[in-house]
Amino acid sequence: MNSRAKGASFERLVVNMILEATGLRKDHCYRTPLSGGHAQYRNDQPGDLFISDTLFEKFPFVVEAKHNRTWKPGVMFEPRKQERDWLAQVTRDSARGRDGASPLLVMRGNGTEIFAAM
């Protein structure tokens, strides 16, 4: 699987986890077109996922999802440039998002569990 397909698949997994945890329907959370790069969403919906107003009341986050072949959880104790860049990206995006939005970085490496950093 190429990296783009792997990233899209991981974003869908994160969406499904959020929807399952909140009990909301698919129209409340989904991948933004081009993983948050679509002009329609960049200002009010930064990040990788569209979050509806209803979901935002329960889950006030801007989400950046990263599935990287070489990522390992231990590096978060001494983040490399890659992890610092990811954290900076989601922090910038949350500052541009809705009032009260917090950054949430969701990460996974090949063969690892899913981890989140706020």
Phi, psi and omega in degrees: 000132179285167187295325179295315179294322179296318178296316179296319179297318179294319177300318178297321177298315179297316176305310182298323178295318179295314181296319179296319182292329184262344181075017180266164181278169183301333182286355179268344180203129177199165177297134174284148178305135181059033177053051177088359182270352184290130185305325182300330186255347191300323184277310184263349180225063177289165180097186185273342186236141169281131178238118180291165177300320179298315179293322182301329177297328180264334190219078187276064184232152163259124188253131171240121182251128181231120172243109186238132184307317188262357184295137177230142183302326183300336182292345181290343176282334173220078187301139173279178179304318181303310181292322177297320178296317179299314180296319178296319180299310183290330176292316176299314181298319181292328177293331179274347184278199181295153176302135179088000180284135177251150178283140176223113178260120180249125188230152175205139172254168176299124178079009179251164171289174177270135179234154178228146176229139179240000000 
